[in-house]
Amino acid sequence: KQRLVKTEEEKRKQEETAQLKEVFRKQLEKAEYEIKKTTAIIAEYKQICSQLSTRLEKQQAASKEELEAVKGKMMACKHCSDIFSKEGALKPVAVNREDQGLEADDEKDSLKKQLREMELELAQTKLQLVEAKCKIQELEHQRGALMNEIQAAKNSWFSKTLNSIKTATGTQPLQPPQAPQPPKEST
């Protein structure tokens, strides 16, 4: 009778161990899937950030080239070179607008508008870059949390399995050491 009870208990423990292993395997697969998914998203965001940085650099270079071209045209123009210094700043010379004509004013306004638009586009690109970096940081934090959960699940499963095996073999399961109780004083 004792053998039958012992055999049934061992069989129950084996089934319990198998169930624990299956639960752990499913949790591990789920966590690994989440890590792969998060890693793919992080890689995609890094690629987007890289593309945005490259685009920003190209736009800055193009803006600089365009500005240099405008400065070159201004210096080549007799009327403009009288008004602007080589750096592009206005010379502190009194200029009669009637002599310049409305055409120069229109061109100047157009250039200012174009410059404002380029500055706005640059600011928007920088904002997109910062947002993408924030998202990457958030995803990396989530990935770290998932890794911690996986490690905790592994440790928990290992401890339960070890205790179950020790119980099945008849040895005592591992228990954390208890602090000794101070002796009670008699009244």
C-alpha positions in Angstrom: 0.0 0.0 0.0 2.8 2.4 0.8 4.4 1.7 -2.6 1.2 2.5 -4.3 0.8 5.8 -2.4 4.5 6.6 -3.1 4.1 5.7 -6.8 1.0 7.8 -7.1 2.7 10.7 -5.3 5.7 10.4 -7.6 3.4 10.3 -10.6 1.5 13.4 -9.4 4.8 15.2 -8.9 6.0 14.3 -12.3 2.8 15.5 -13.8 3.1 18.7 -11.8 6.7 19.1 -12.9 5.6 18.6 -16.6 2.9 21.2 -16.2 5.3 23.7 -14.6 7.8 23.1 -17.4 5.0 23.7 -20.0 3.9 26.9 -18.3 7.5 28.1 -18.1 8.1 27.2 -21.8 5.0 29.1 -22.9 6.0 32.1 -20.8 9.5 32.0 -22.1 8.3 31.8 -25.7 6.0 34.7 -25.1 8.8 36.8 -23.5 11.2 35.9 -26.3 8.6 36.9 -28.9 8.1 40.3 -27.1 11.9 40.8 -27.0 12.2 40.1 -30.7 9.3 42.4 -31.5 10.7 45.2 -29.3 14.2 44.7 -30.7 12.8 45.0 -34.2 10.9 48.2 -33.3 14.1 49.7 -31.7 16.1 48.8 -34.8 13.4 50.4 -37.0 13.4 53.6 -34.9 17.2 53.8 -35.0 17.1 53.5 -38.8 14.4 56.3 -38.9 16.6 58.5 -36.7 19.6 57.8 -38.9 17.6 58.7 -42.0 16.3 61.8 -40.3 19.8 62.8 -39.3 21.1 62.3 -42.8 18.2 64.2 -44.2 18.8 67.1 -41.8 22.4 67.2 -42.7 21.6 67.3 -46.4 19.0 70.0 -45.9 21.5 72.1 -43.9 24.2 71.6 -46.6 21.7 72.5 -49.3 20.6 75.6 -47.4 24.2 76.7 -46.9 24.9 76.2 -50.6 21.8 78.1 -51.6 22.7 80.9 -49.2 26.2 81.1 -50.6 24.7 81.2 -54.1 22.4 84.1 -53.1 25.3 85.9 -51.5 27.3 85.4 -54.7 24.5 86.8 -56.8 24.1 89.8 -54.5 27.8 90.6 -54.7 27.7 90.3 -58.5 24.8 92.7 -58.6 25.9 96.4 -58.6 22.9 97.6 -56.6 23.0 94.7 -54.1 26.7 95.0 -53.5 26.2 98.6 -52.6 23.6 97.6 -49.9 25.1 94.4 -48.5 28.5 93.6 -47.0 30.3 90.4 -48.1 28.9 88.6 -45.0 25.4 89.4 -46.1 24.6 92.1 -43.5 23.2 95.4 -44.6 25.7 98.2 -44.9 24.9 101.2 -42.7 24.5 103.4 -45.7 21.3 105.4 -46.3 19.7 103.8 -49.4 17.0 105.5 -51.4 14.3 102.9 -52.1 13.1 104.6 -55.2 16.5 104.1 -56.8 16.5 100.4 -55.9 13.1 99.7 -57.4 10.4 97.4 -56.2 12.0 94.4 -57.8 14.8 94.2 -55.2 12.3 94.5 -52.4 10.3 91.7 -53.8 13.4 89.5 -54.2 14.5 90.3 -50.6 11.0 89.5 -49.2 11.0 86.2 -51.2 14.4 85.2 -49.8 13.3 86.1 -46.3 10.2 84.0 -46.7 12.2 81.1 -48.1 14.6 81.3 -45.2 11.8 81.2 -42.7 10.3 78.2 -44.4 13.6 76.4 -44.3 14.1 77.2 -40.7 10.6 75.9 -39.9 11.3 72.7 -41.8 14.6 72.3 -40.0 12.9 72.8 -36.6 10.2 70.2 -37.6 12.9 67.7 -38.6 14.8 68.2 -35.3 11.5 67.7 -33.4 10.9 64.4 -35.3 14.4 63.3 -34.4 13.9 64.0 -30.7 10.5 62.2 -30.7 12.1 59.2 -32.4 14.9 59.1 -29.8 12.4 59.4 -26.9 10.5 56.4 -28.4 13.7 54.4 -28.7 14.5 55.1 -25.1 11.0 54.1 -24.0 11.2 50.8 -26.0 14.7 50.0 -24.6 13.2 50.5 -21.1 10.4 48.1 -21.9 12.9 45.6 -23.2 14.9 45.8 -20.0 11.7 45.3 -18.0 10.9 42.2 -20.1 14.4 40.8 -19.6 13.9 41.2 -15.8 10.6 39.4 -16.0 12.1 36.6 -17.9 15.0 36.2 -15.4 12.5 36.3 -12.5 10.4 33.6 -14.3 13.5 31.5 -14.9 14.6 31.8 -11.3 11.1 31.0 -10.0 10.6 28.0 -12.2 14.1 26.7 -11.4 13.5 27.0 -7.6 10.0 25.3 -7.9 11.4 22.5 -10.0 14.3 21.9 -7.7 12.1 21.8 -4.6 9.7 19.5 -6.4 12.5 17.1 -7.4 13.9 17.2 -3.9 10.5 16.5 -2.4 10.0 13.6 -4.9 13.4 12.1 -3.9 12.7 12.5 -0.2 15.1 15.3 0.6 14.1 18.5 2.2 13.3 21.4 -0.2 15.5 24.5 0.1 14.1 27.0 2.5 15.5 30.3 3.4 17.3 30.3 6.8 15.1 31.6 9.6 16.4 34.0 12.1 16.6 32.4 15.6 13.8 33.4 17.9 14.8 35.2 21.1 13.9 33.2 24.2 10.6 34.3 25.8 10.9 35.8 29.2 8.8 34.2 31.9 6.6 36.4 34.0 
